[in-house]
Amino acid sequence: MLGLNLDPITVATIQYIAPYVFGILAFLAVLFLWLSMSPSSRAPSERLKDYGNPAALPEKSENFDEPFVKRVVIPAFRSMLRFFSRFAPKQGLEESESLLRAAGSPMNLTGLDFTGLRLLIAAVAGVGYFILFGSSQDTSILLRNGLMLVALGYLMPIFVLRGKANGRRHDIARALPDALDMLTIGVEAGLSFEAALIRVCGQWDNALTVELRRSLADMQYGVSREDALVSMAERVDVPDLSAFVAVLVQSNQLGVSIADVLRSQSAQMRIKRRQRSEELARQASVKMVFPLVFFELPSLFVVILGPAIPPILGALQGMSG
């Protein structure tokens, strides 16, 4: 093969993969040719208006100051995800949207983008398995393992996203009591509620302060305090934070002093944190049973009884002889 001394397995693998590679390259060539020759959605008269108009030209900072990955690779990747999302069911779109919001919107993905990502991972897993092991396995085993990989590739991202969202909720619940304590101190010292939030955001950098900064930005854009806090509670979906926001909004509507509300909520959050710690401490003894029985006790038996086993076996063999 081209003057190279290759073993038969390598030659057979190359001969098996070559048609797939050629097919993928042909598909990409046809796709790029179709994209280059596809007509524009704008009318020719509208496109002619932009010629010679300096206002229609893009700014340099918008195109060349940003990295190549951000300007070209990420938009192309998003377009590919949107293309794959057309073939996905739309039943779990709202769940994906809520999980993405709870996870902090990783990579600024939308529900359609995440669905397309799941389909892309499933397709890559299935096609990659067929390419690598198609010539060395039976058809039934190949189909079974390929379908299992496709299902795993489609379901694994939602499990990863759910775990990330739950971890972020846990971090927000842990950071909430300390943030409420500092918020109470700031309000009682004479600061406004927004100024106290700014001090809290400047003190820490965690998931809770990220959401608080977003709420402060919404307030600066003209959104009312109640709407910004309610949207934050709905976005994060943490029970403690939702209860705090509900009490804060209700007290603002009734005209109750915000310092008193913050003081009572801070004390309640500290009590909940202590109760949660006590609950985890009680669960520790139960959780230690499994590693104690299956890992520590067998090793102790080996260390204690191990030296006595050979003499006992020798005595038993002598008695039997």
C-alpha positions as CSV (number, residue, x, y, z in Angstrom):
1,M,0.0,0.0,0.0
2,L,1.9,3.0,-1.4
3,G,5.2,1.3,-0.7
4,L,4.5,1.1,3.1
5,N,4.9,-2.2,5.1
6,L,1.6,-2.3,7.0
7,D,0.2,-5.3,8.7
8,P,-3.1,-6.8,7.4
9,I,-5.1,-5.5,10.3
10,T,-4.1,-1.9,9.7
11,V,-4.8,-2.3,5.9
12,A,-8.2,-3.8,6.6
13,T,-9.0,-1.0,9.1
14,I,-8.0,1.7,6.6
15,Q,-10.0,0.0,3.9
16,Y,-13.1,-0.1,6.2
17,I,-12.8,3.6,7.4
18,A,-11.9,5.1,4.0
19,P,-15.5,4.9,2.6
20,Y,-16.9,6.6,5.7
21,V,-14.3,9.4,5.6
22,F,-14.9,9.9,1.9
23,G,-18.7,10.1,2.5
24,I,-18.3,12.7,5.3
25,L,-16.0,14.8,3.1
26,A,-18.4,14.6,0.2
27,F,-21.3,15.6,2.5
28,L,-19.4,18.6,3.8
29,A,-18.4,19.6,0.3
30,V,-22.0,19.5,-0.9
31,L,-23.2,21.4,2.2
32,F,-20.6,24.2,1.8
33,L,-21.4,24.4,-1.9
34,W,-25.1,24.7,-1.1
35,L,-24.5,27.4,1.5
36,S,-22.3,29.4,-0.8
37,M,-24.9,29.3,-3.6
38,S,-28.1,29.7,-1.5
39,P,-29.9,33.0,-2.1
40,S,-30.0,35.6,0.6
41,S,-33.2,36.2,2.5
42,R,-32.9,40.0,1.9
43,A,-34.2,41.5,-1.3
44,P,-31.6,42.8,-3.8
45,S,-33.0,46.4,-3.4
46,E,-32.4,46.2,0.4
47,R,-28.8,44.9,-0.1
48,L,-28.0,47.6,-2.6
49,K,-28.9,50.3,-0.1
50,D,-26.0,49.2,2.1
51,Y,-23.4,49.7,-0.5
52,G,-21.5,52.9,0.1
53,N,-23.3,53.5,3.4
54,P,-20.7,53.8,6.3
55,A,-23.4,53.2,8.9
56,A,-24.1,49.7,7.4
57,L,-20.4,48.6,7.7
58,P,-19.6,46.6,10.9
59,E,-17.4,48.1,13.5
60,K,-13.8,46.8,13.8
61,S,-14.2,46.1,17.4
62,E,-17.2,43.8,16.7
63,N,-15.3,41.6,14.2
64,F,-11.5,41.7,14.7
65,D,-10.9,42.5,18.3
66,E,-12.6,39.4,19.6
67,P,-10.9,35.9,19.4
68,F,-11.4,33.8,16.3
69,V,-13.1,31.1,18.4
70,K,-15.7,33.5,19.6
71,R,-16.3,35.1,16.2
72,V,-16.3,32.0,14.0
73,V,-16.2,28.7,15.8
74,I,-18.9,29.3,18.5
75,P,-21.5,30.7,16.0
76,A,-20.8,27.8,13.6
77,F,-21.2,25.4,16.5
78,R,-24.5,27.0,17.5
79,S,-25.8,26.8,14.0
80,M,-25.0,23.1,13.9
81,L,-26.7,22.6,17.2
82,R,-29.8,24.4,15.9
83,F,-29.8,22.2,12.9
84,F,-29.7,19.0,15.0
85,S,-32.4,20.4,17.3
86,R,-35.0,20.3,14.5
87,F,-35.0,16.5,14.7
88,A,-35.5,16.3,18.5
89,P,-38.8,16.1,20.4
90,K,-40.0,19.3,22.0
91,Q,-41.7,17.7,25.1
92,G,-38.7,18.3,27.4
93,L,-37.8,21.7,26.2
94,E,-39.2,23.6,29.2
95,E,-37.4,21.2,31.6
96,S,-34.2,21.8,29.7
97,E,-34.7,25.6,29.9
98,S,-35.3,25.5,33.7
99,L,-32.3,23.3,34.3
100,L,-30.1,25.5,32.2
101,R,-31.3,28.6,34.2
102,A,-30.7,26.7,37.5
103,A,-27.2,25.6,36.3
104,G,-26.2,29.2,35.5
105,S,-26.7,29.1,31.7
106,P,-23.5,27.3,30.8
107,M,-22.1,28.5,27.5
108,N,-25.2,30.6,27.1
109,L,-27.1,27.6,25.7
110,T,-30.8,27.7,25.1
111,G,-33.2,24.8,25.3
112,L,-32.9,24.2,21.6
113,D,-29.1,24.4,21.7
114,F,-29.0,21.9,24.5
115,T,-31.4,19.5,22.7
116,G,-29.2,19.7,19.6
117,L,-26.1,19.1,21.7
118,R,-27.7,15.9,23.0
119,L,-28.5,14.7,19.5
120,L,-25.0,15.6,18.3
121,I,-23.4,13.6,21.1
122,A,-25.6,10.6,20.5
123,A,-24.8,10.7,16.7
124,V,-21.1,11.0,17.3
125,A,-21.2,8.1,19.8
126,G,-23.1,5.8,17.5
127,V,-21.2,6.6,14.3
128,G,-17.8,6.4,16.1
129,Y,-18.6,3.0,17.5
130,F,-19.7,1.7,14.1
131,I,-16.5,3.1,12.5
132,L,-14.2,1.6,15.1
133,F,-15.7,-1.8,15.7
134,G,-17.9,-2.4,12.7
135,S,-15.4,-4.8,11.1
136,S,-14.6,-6.9,14.2
137,Q,-18.0,-7.6,15.7
138,D,-21.2,-9.4,14.7
139,T,-24.1,-7.4,13.4
140,S,-26.4,-8.2,16.4
141,I,-23.7,-7.2,18.9
142,L,-22.8,-4.1,16.8
143,L,-26.5,-2.9,16.7
144,R,-27.0,-3.6,20.4
145,N,-23.9,-1.8,21.6
146,G,-24.4,1.0,19.1
147,L,-28.0,1.6,20.2
148,M,-26.9,1.6,23.8
149,L,-24.2,4.2,23.1
150,V,-26.7,6.3,21.2
151,A,-29.2,6.2,24.1
152,L,-26.4,6.9,26.6
153,G,-25.1,9.8,24.6
154,Y,-28.6,11.3,24.4
155,L,-29.4,10.8,28.1
156,M,-26.0,11.6,29.7
157,P,-26.0,15.4,29.1
158,I,-29.4,15.8,30.9
159,F,-28.0,13.9,33.9
160,V,-24.9,16.0,33.9
161,L,-26.9,19.2,33.7
162,R,-29.2,18.1,36.5
163,G,-26.3,17.3,38.7
164,K,-24.7,20.7,37.9
165,A,-28.0,22.5,38.7
166,N,-28.4,20.6,42.0
167,G,-24.9,21.4,43.0
168,R,-25.4,25.1,42.2
169,R,-28.6,25.1,44.3
170,H,-26.8,23.5,47.2
171,D,-24.0,26.2,47.0
172,I,-26.7,29.0,46.9
173,A,-28.5,27.5,49.9
174,R,-25.2,27.3,51.9
175,A,-24.2,30.9,51.0
176,L,-27.6,32.4,51.8
177,P,-27.4,32.6,55.6
178,D,-24.0,34.5,55.6
179,A,-25.3,36.8,52.8
180,L,-28.4,37.6,54.8
181,D,-26.3,38.3,57.9
182,M,-24.2,40.8,56.0
183,L,-27.3,42.3,54.3
184,T,-28.9,42.8,57.7
185,I,-25.8,44.5,59.1
186,G,-25.7,46.8,56.1
187,V,-29.3,47.8,56.2
188,E,-29.2,48.4,60.0
189,A,-26.1,50.5,59.5
190,G,-28.1,52.9,57.3
191,L,-27.5,51.6,53.8
192,S,-30.3,51.2,51.3
193,F,-31.3,47.7,50.2
194,E,-29.5,48.0,46.9
195,A,-26.3,49.4,48.4
196,A,-26.3,46.5,50.9
197,L,-26.7,44.1,48.0
198,I,-23.7,45.7,46.3
199,R,-21.6,45.3,49.5
200,V,-22.6,41.6,49.7
201,C,-21.7,41.1,46.0
202,G,-18.3,42.7,46.6
203,Q,-17.6,40.6,49.6
204,W,-18.0,37.1,48.0
205,D,-17.8,35.6,44.6
206,N,-20.1,32.5,44.4
207,A,-23.3,31.4,42.7
208,L,-25.5,33.5,45.0
209,T,-23.6,36.7,44.3
210,V,-23.7,36.0,40.6
211,E,-27.5,35.9,40.8
212,L,-27.6,39.0,43.0
213,R,-25.5,40.9,40.5
214,R,-27.9,39.9,37.8
215,S,-30.8,41.2,39.8
216,L,-29.0,44.4,40.5
217,A,-28.4,44.8,36.8
218,D,-32.1,44.3,36.1
219,M,-32.9,47.0,38.7
220,Q,-30.5,49.4,37.0
221,Y,-32.2,48.7,33.7
222,G,-35.6,49.8,35.2
223,V,-37.0,46.6,36.5
224,S,-38.7,47.0,39.9
225,R,-37.1,45.4,43.0
226,E,-39.9,43.0,43.5
227,D,-39.9,41.8,39.9
228,A,-36.1,41.4,39.9
229,L,-36.1,39.4,43.1
230,V,-39.0,37.2,42.0
231,S,-37.4,36.4,38.7
232,M,-34.2,35.5,40.5
233,A,-36.1,33.1,42.8
234,E,-37.8,31.5,39.9
235,R,-34.6,31.2,38.0
236,V,-32.6,29.6,40.8
237,D,-35.4,27.5,42.3
238,V,-34.0,27.2,45.9
239,P,-36.7,26.9,48.5
240,D,-35.0,29.0,51.1
241,L,-34.3,31.8,48.7
242,S,-37.9,31.6,47.4
243,A,-39.3,31.9,50.9
244,F,-37.0,34.9,51.7
245,V,-38.1,36.7,48.5
246,A,-41.8,36.0,49.1
247,V,-41.5,37.4,52.7
248,L,-39.5,40.4,51.4
249,V,-42.0,41.3,48.7
250,Q,-45.0,40.9,51.1
251,S,-43.3,43.1,53.7
252,N,-42.6,45.7,51.1
253,Q,-46.3,45.7,50.0
254,L,-47.5,46.0,53.6
255,G,-45.0,48.7,54.6
256,V,-43.1,46.7,57.2
257,S,-39.6,47.8,58.0
258,I,-37.1,45.9,55.8
259,A,-34.5,45.8,58.6
260,D,-36.9,43.9,60.9
261,V,-37.7,41.5,58.1
262,L,-34.0,40.9,57.3
263,R,-33.2,40.4,61.0
264,S,-35.9,37.8,61.4
265,Q,-35.1,36.0,58.2
266,S,-31.4,35.9,59.1
267,A,-32.2,34.3,62.4
268,Q,-34.5,31.8,60.8
269,M,-31.8,30.9,58.2
270,R,-29.2,30.3,60.9
271,I,-31.7,28.0,62.7
272,K,-32.3,26.1,59.5
273,R,-28.5,25.8,58.8
274,R,-28.0,24.4,62.3
275,Q,-30.8,21.9,61.9
276,R,-29.4,20.8,58.5
277,S,-26.0,20.3,60.1
278,E,-27.5,18.2,62.9
279,E,-29.4,16.1,60.3
280,L,-26.3,15.4,58.4
281,A,-24.4,14.5,61.6
282,R,-27.1,12.0,62.4
283,Q,-26.9,10.5,59.0
284,A,-23.1,10.0,59.2
285,S,-23.3,6.9,61.4
286,V,-25.7,5.2,59.0
287,K,-23.6,6.1,56.0
288,M,-20.4,4.7,57.7
289,V,-21.9,1.2,57.9
290,F,-21.3,0.3,54.3
291,P,-17.6,1.1,54.1
292,L,-17.1,-0.3,57.6
293,V,-18.6,-3.7,56.8
294,F,-17.3,-4.2,53.3
295,F,-13.8,-2.5,53.5
296,E,-12.5,-2.1,57.0
297,L,-13.7,-5.3,58.8
298,P,-12.4,-7.7,56.1
299,S,-9.0,-6.0,56.3
300,L,-9.0,-6.3,60.1
301,F,-9.9,-10.0,59.8
302,V,-7.1,-10.6,57.4
303,V,-4.5,-8.9,59.6
304,I,-5.7,-10.5,62.8
305,L,-6.6,-14.0,61.6
306,G,-4.2,-14.2,58.7
307,P,-1.1,-15.4,60.6
308,A,-3.1,-18.1,62.4
309,I,-4.6,-19.7,59.3
310,P,-1.4,-21.7,58.1
311,P,-0.9,-23.4,61.5
312,I,-4.5,-24.3,61.7
313,L,-4.5,-25.8,58.2
314,G,-1.3,-27.7,59.0
315,A,-2.9,-29.2,62.2
316,L,-6.0,-30.2,60.3
317,Q,-4.0,-31.9,57.6
318,G,-2.0,-33.8,60.3
319,M,-5.2,-34.9,61.9
320,S,-6.7,-36.1,58.6
321,G,-3.4,-38.0,57.8
